[in-house]
């Protein structure tokens, strides 16, 4: 009978030990599930942050491409305006030379065929000078617009570079934090 009691105590002790082991396994299994869910949530957050930064970077790159296109168009307008200006200046010099020639050839007012011809040439000269001034104004305005567009493109490029640096820093910090949490969670489990 004492032997049965002793066997019974031993079996009860083994049972209690197995129950404790089972409880520990169930508890640690639940902790692993919680840790896994927490890590999956963090991975989801990191993925969303990465997608957001990628979209922002794409938008800024599209703006930069658009600004470069505008700068090219403004340079083209500026080149055209400068060509027109050169042509008008050449015409102006030609007209001035012609007028000087007329003045020298016809010093005597009596030899002039008419005052109307002189007035016509003077009006033509004034029209050409006005046209030249207008073209110079257009060139100046186009040049100013081009400079503003270049400055804006440069600012946008600088902002894009800053955003890239900030995003890479945030990504590094998030990954470092994530790895540290993974390691601390793993160390606590061990």
Secondary structure as UniProt FT lines:
FT   HELIX           2..105
FT   HELIX           109..111
FT   HELIX           115..189
//
